[in-house]
Amino acid sequence: MIENLKPEVIEAMLDAMPIEISFVDENDEVRYFNKNGDRIFPRPRSVVGRKVQQCHPPKSVYKVLQILEAFKKGERDVAEFWINLKDRQVYIRYFPVRDKDGKYLGTLEASQDITDVKKIEGEKRLLDWK
């Protein structure tokens, strides 16, 4: 249960994941992002508190707003897409965050470089470190 974890442990756990996450609250304001270091999509700390509309390229803002609106209305539970960025393939997913009663609390964005994941074949067992 989360109340048994210190905030610094939760932050370290989120930073340890091989996925970049960002959270935008119910008012479309950026409230959190993990990994302040080497990111696919670098973000300065100054984006926290800004409207999400100010954090996306103008050509994609309307799409982001459509996603958020669909989540707020309860019309969608995921929005996902993938792009080629330089020599890497990036998988980007948006998820609505809702409380136990279904009230919209915000949106979680998860971005992951899946270039090497796509190369996986066969099986590799636990502790097979070769």
Salt bridges, closest charged atoms under 4 A:
GLU20 OE1 - ARG39 NH2 3.34
ASP25 OD2 - ARG31 NE 2.88
ASP28 OD1 - LYS72 NZ 2.88
GLU29 OE1 - ARG31 NH2 2.31
ASP77 OD1 - ARG98 NH1 2.94
GLU109 OE1 - ARG43 NH2 2.92
ASP113 OD2 - ARG88 NE 2.70
ASP116 OD2 - ARG88 NH2 3.34
ASP116 OD1 - LYS119 NZ 3.55
GLU123 OE1 - ARG125 NE 3.06
